[in-house]
Amino acid sequence: MLRVVVCVSGGGTNLQAIIDGVKNGTVTNTEIVGVISNNHGVKSLDRAAAAGIPGFVICPKEYAVRDDFHKAFLDKLSELKPDLIVLAGFLVRIPEEMVSAYPGKIINIHPSLIPSFCGTGFYGLKVHEKALERGVKVTGATVHFVNEGMDEGPIIAQKAVNVLEGDTPEVLQKRVMEEAEWILLPGAIDDIANGRVVMENGRAVRKV
Ligand code: GRF
């Protein structure tokens, strides 16, 4: 069983997609052992509680210095002993010590086709605003392993989504979630849990 910890900041629709996948058997060999949020009172925590998954809040504002927050976060992770850490809408830049402590064991979902519309400042609705501003006709989502860079780790899977005439950032965000994110992320976890995808020499390798 792959022990998965999911890190969240808000609504948690990606978390829900993982919970549902584990429940309905499309994600196998996987146990979600904890959900860590950097914010109190978010819907993600309700989703975790409803599924009987322990939820934890580690809030940066409650620590005098950033290093203390990082330490609390890393301590909680090591307590949970994850085989895989999933950043599912986690709006915190993760500490480098975490990347070196869990090599090839952290993945992230990003709502664009990396390397477009990613990196510093590209999060949440902003990603879709920028895609619409640029006038791209196709966007999508990417699941990737996390390295020291911002949205720069090895790409595991991507899925394209059409941009339609009259789209607003909100409408496009919803379509990208429905058609790409909620499929890609549980799929990547299932692949990793069953040894079909691994990180090797800085690349995501699919075993056939
Ligand atoms: C998603 O679009 C994800 O790709 C991005 O933040 C959003 C989180 O949504 N990183 P949710 O909390 O999973 O509903």
Residues whose N, C-alpha, C, O or C-beta is under 5 A from the ligand:
A	BS01	GRF	G10 G11 G12 T13 N14 L15 A88 G89 I109 H110 P111 G124
